[in-house]
Amino acid sequence: MKLFNKEKNTITAPFTFNYTELTAIEEYLTEQEQRGLRLKEIDGKSFVFEKAEPRTVRYCAEIYTGSFSVDFKATCENESWECVGVYNKELFVFRTENEDAVDIMTDDKEKMKIVGKRALLKPGNLFWFYYPIMQIVRFLMDFDGTNYVFIEINQSNPYYYLTISFLILILSFPLFILVDYFVWLCKAKTATKKGERIPFHNLKQANKKRKIRYVLLLILIAVIVRFNSFVDGGFAVNQVKLSRNIQFSGVIYWLFFVIAVSCVFLGSDSVVPEKIWQNKKKTVQCIVLSLCFLVLTVSVIDDNERKAEIINYNGAPITFKDFGYSGMLQDDRTTIKATRFAQQKRCNINLRKELPDESTDSVLMYEVFVSDFSDLREKYIEKVFEEHDIIKEEAEVIIGSETKWDVQYKVKTVDNAHIGMAVKDNTIVCTVMPFHADGYDFFEVAYEKLFPENE
Amino acid sequence: MPRKSLQTLSEPMYYVLLALTKELYGTEIMNEVRRISGGRIKIGPGTLYTMLDKFYTADLIKRTNKSLTTKSYIITEEGKRVLKAEYARLSTLILDGENIMEVLE
């Protein structure tokens, strides 16, 4: 992709090469020279070409990371190598018309060491490792399904089977970079041992690899946008419909957060163009801005009063309105959590207006928990009992045939609240009610709503 | 650690240190290395300055201002010690092999 600047009569092309493609850079510049485009300078992350009569020249791209760059350039110029531009302060591009000019790097072993060290740390490379590593960490953390954002894990839902595919997809781009790098490194070491020239990728190979990188990058971006849950920043296939603002702010959040982390760990010029981040003050500003965005976005997505529709595996939504409670607020106060292993919806309703007596304890809670994993379901049940200081063995247990549910737990607490829990297959419904009325009918209504085809 | 990595010198390194027993700048160092080695060792500017960085970090050389416009380099006392040690090592190699080489001939 080239951009033509009419005023300056120059053409700008992005610098899309890796450091293992030094030969490709030289071939590319030589090709442009033969087309009448001479490299004028390297501006940030771009080549800037000017129109000129084709000449027979040699280009040389070398990496120098030492402290004597001025002396280095001056000495090269004495040896008839004109320094045309510098990329990222370490990749120098020289040009000479002298066919007999001495090579700039004559020690291949040393050159391999330098390139090997810098190639992986090329600006932006580590950027693409950060996201997958973070997602894998979250993937592992997500196993405790009660504490993270949930997804629908219905086994007939195709997203269930995409979990592993998802991981493979987001890892493919950084893995390609890594594999490509280590394969080159092995070949380079073998070549230097044999006394042969280092096999830098030529232009044809570089173009091919660039196409593969672009395809994998597009896949990675598509997967991030489509599948990433921005609710609580969790790694989950998001079946909960959220407002576009939340999703958009989530994207911004990740973008700025990653930039901040890259700046902190890799330096300010690791991700953004050199001209923008020229001093530490701006780096600090970038980090502060990212942190502000992080706080802002987390506070937005942590809004418990947002409208959300959760589709359970029977496709029927379940709210308190279904139980015929009149006069309640239009909006459910709900908390929805999901991971790839379980989903949970909790409603906390303030029924002060509806109380038949003058009880001050007016919060009515019900919760639906769905998980295909029995250990998660067990853990959830234990957690509910623990939360209410109940010993499980003291709960009234009604099994199977006496109820449509597989099992029901019923507990009356000291302050007259009724805690009920009903389990059917992979679904658990739990209620905490401050008053007696409808304390047990609730489960009949809940069953009809959750399992309508079983009527 | 830089010093440990320079306990033994490669051939180009040895010749560059030899050359820097005089105060020289970049191109002069390359020419002097070529001269001392009888044209056998040719060092490019990139290789040269990579070496100079290592030597400088290990205090084997120091920068000087030979003229107002050019930065030059010269060996330090530590550099001389390392050079002498390398010379002694190479001499030992030759001495150790002398008798055997005579027999081979």
Interface residues (C-beta under 8 A of the other chain):
Chain A: E62 Y64 G66 S67 F68 V70 D71 F72 A74 T75 C76 N78 E79 W81 V102 D103 I104 M105 T106 D107 E110 K111 I114
Chain B: S10 P12 Y25 G26 T27 M30 K42 I43 G44 P45 G46 T47 L48 Y49 T50 M51 L52 D53 Y56 T70 K71
